[in-house]
Amino acid sequence: MKKTVLAAAVSIWMVGGACGQQAYVSAALGTSHVNLDCNGTTQCDQNDSGFKLLGGLKMSTNLSLEASYIDFGKARYEYVQGSTTIGGRLDASALTVGGALRYDFIPEFTGVLRLGMAYVTSKVDEPNAAATSHATKPYWGLGAEYAFDKNWKGVASADFTTGKFRGTNGVVRLYSVGAQYGF
């Protein structure tokens, strides 16, 4: 599935270049949350920092095709097993492909709705135990863009999907701010 998502992203980029559409890239940093079941833990921290790298292609004034990599950060936890305290962490990340619908509130300020699919990777790491799971899940996001000039925009967004952690689904999200450059 990871190869399929990467192939789709490269295809979108190549088709857009051949059609003369405007391409853009963005990078953003922010706070993340991994919705981990904390029942039975003695310590559980579900919040961290994360980042997003995105590439897009404007197909029309209001519609773009996008692909991104999102790092949702890590959840850290501890639990007691017998007389031993065991600490672990859960890392979550996703490759996404989808569409972005834009609405210009004013020429400089745009709202964005993102819909697509995410290939979510979840890694559990504990002493003497590690597990990785993959899931293909729906992805959605909301964003805002402010144009400083023809090429540069400030961006803010909220991105949401679901990961699979030890057989159960959990929501992962990233609230971020960053910059976008249009070619």
Beta strands, then each sheet from edge to edge (+ up, - down):
strand 1: 23-34
strand 2: 43-45
strand 3: 47-58
strand 4: 63-81
strand 5: 84-106
strand 6: 109-126
strand 7: 129-147
strand 8: 152-165
strand 9: 168-182
sheet 1: 2+ 4- 3+ 1- 9+ 8- 7+ 6- 5+
end
